[in-house]
Amino acid sequence: MSTNDVVVNTTPWLVKESVDFLKEYLTPESHVLECGAGGSTIWMLNTIGVARLVSLEHDEKWSMAVRSAVPDNSSLELRTCPLPYHHLLEDYGDEEFDFILIDGRDRILCIEACRRLIKPGGYLMLDNSERERYLPADKLLEGWVKKSAVAKWNTAWWQKP
């Protein structure tokens, strides 16, 4: 999809094994939050048809391109806000989401803010988890069950106890 010379993929730009996990885990009843909009946004709405998708994004042009790729009647709540945007997570209640994808900016700050938002048994997924600046995620999610997929980059996901 393209808007103003911005091209957005219609599939998640995640490691294949993590996309396979999403296909199995997400359902049309899922309530999802993502920090960083993009191909995953479009895919979760168009392929899975999740019941609710809240997506935070800092880039206005990118947000417009993503929004143009989904139907007007979709369950998308796309919030565009200058960086840092993790403070927007204060607007949501404890254990409100089944799944959270962190694939945008402020990733460690978003993880800190998102821990309370996931329902017990729900998952938090971090793309590019191999990057040194994201290594604090393991400490922040200590006690959660971790899985990861490795390809050209890593994607890790943790299940909330």
C-alpha positions in Angstrom: 0.0 0.0 0.0 1.3 3.5 -0.8 0.4 7.0 0.4 2.5 10.0 -0.4 5.3 7.8 -1.7 5.3 5.7 1.5 5.0 2.0 0.9 3.7 -0.3 3.7 3.9 -4.1 3.4 0.6 -5.9 4.0 2.4 -8.7 6.0 4.3 -8.5 9.2 8.0 -7.9 8.9 8.8 -10.4 11.5 10.8 -13.7 11.6 8.7 -16.5 9.9 8.4 -18.6 13.1 7.0 -15.6 15.0 4.4 -15.0 12.3 3.5 -18.7 12.5 3.0 -18.3 16.2 0.7 -15.3 15.6 -1.4 -17.3 13.1 -1.9 -19.9 15.8 -2.4 -17.6 18.8 -4.4 -14.6 17.5 -8.1 -15.0 16.9 -11.0 -12.7 15.9 -11.7 -12.3 19.6 -8.1 -11.0 20.4 -7.4 -7.6 21.8 -4.0 -6.4 20.6 -1.7 -3.5 21.3 1.2 -2.7 19.1 3.9 -0.1 19.6 4.9 0.7 16.0 2.4 0.4 13.2 3.1 -1.2 9.8 2.6 -4.4 7.9 1.7 -6.3 11.1 -1.2 -3.8 11.7 -2.7 -4.4 8.2 -2.1 -8.2 8.5 -3.7 -8.6 11.9 -6.8 -6.7 10.8 -7.1 -8.1 7.3 -5.9 -11.7 7.9 -6.9 -12.5 11.5 -9.6 -9.9 11.9 -8.7 -9.2 15.5 -11.5 -7.7 17.6 -9.5 -4.7 18.7 -6.1 -3.3 17.6 -4.6 -0.3 19.3 -1.5 0.9 17.5 0.9 3.7 18.5 3.0 5.4 15.9 5.2 8.5 15.9 5.4 9.2 12.1 2.4 11.0 10.7 3.1 10.0 7.0 3.6 6.4 8.0 0.4 6.4 10.0 -1.6 7.8 7.1 -0.2 5.1 4.8 -1.1 2.4 7.3 -4.6 3.8 7.9 -5.2 3.9 4.1 -4.5 0.2 3.9 -7.3 -0.9 6.2 -11.0 -0.6 5.9 -12.7 2.4 7.6 -14.8 0.0 9.6 -11.9 -1.9 11.0 -11.2 -2.3 14.7 -8.1 -0.1 14.5 -7.4 2.6 17.0 -4.3 4.2 15.4 -2.8 6.9 17.7 -0.1 9.1 16.2 2.0 11.1 18.7 5.5 12.6 18.7 8.2 10.6 20.5 8.4 9.4 23.1 4.9 7.8 22.9 5.1 5.3 25.7 3.2 7.7 27.9 0.1 7.0 25.9 0.0 3.5 27.5 -1.1 5.1 30.7 -4.6 5.5 29.0 -5.2 1.7 29.1 -6.2 -0.5 32.0 -4.5 -3.4 33.7 -4.8 -6.7 31.8 -6.7 -5.2 28.9 -4.8 -6.9 26.1 -4.2 -10.5 25.0 -1.2 -9.7 22.9 1.3 -6.8 22.6 3.8 -6.4 19.8 6.7 -4.0 20.4 8.3 -3.1 17.0 8.5 0.7 17.1 10.4 3.3 19.1 11.0 3.5 22.8 11.0 -0.3 23.0 12.3 -0.7 26.5 10.1 2.1 27.9 7.1 0.5 26.1 7.9 -2.9 27.7 8.1 -1.3 31.1 4.7 0.3 30.6 3.1 -2.7 28.9 3.7 -5.4 31.5 0.6 -4.4 33.5 -1.5 -4.3 30.3 -1.3 -7.9 29.4 -3.8 -10.5 30.6 -2.3 -13.5 32.5 -1.5 -16.1 29.9 -1.1 -13.3 27.2 2.1 -12.6 25.3 4.4 -9.7 24.7 6.5 -9.9 21.5 9.7 -7.9 20.8 11.1 -7.7 17.4 14.9 -7.3 16.9 15.4 -8.7 20.4 19.0 -9.5 19.7 20.0 -5.9 19.7 22.1 -5.0 22.7 19.9 -2.0 23.6 16.9 -4.4 24.0 18.7 -6.9 26.3 17.1 -5.3 29.4 13.8 -6.9 28.2 14.8 -10.3 29.8 15.2 -8.6 33.2 12.0 -6.6 32.9 10.1 -9.8 32.0 11.8 -12.1 34.5 9.6 -14.9 35.5 7.7 -14.9 32.2 8.2 -17.9 29.8 10.3 -16.9 26.8 10.5 -18.2 23.3 12.4 -16.8 20.4 12.8 -17.2 16.7 16.1 -16.5 14.9 16.7 -15.7 11.3 18.5 -12.6 10.0 17.3 -11.0 13.2 15.6 -12.3 16.3 12.0 -12.0 17.5 11.3 -13.0 21.1 8.0 -13.4 22.9 7.2 -13.9 26.6 4.1 -15.3 28.2 2.8 -13.6 31.2 2.4 -16.0 34.2 
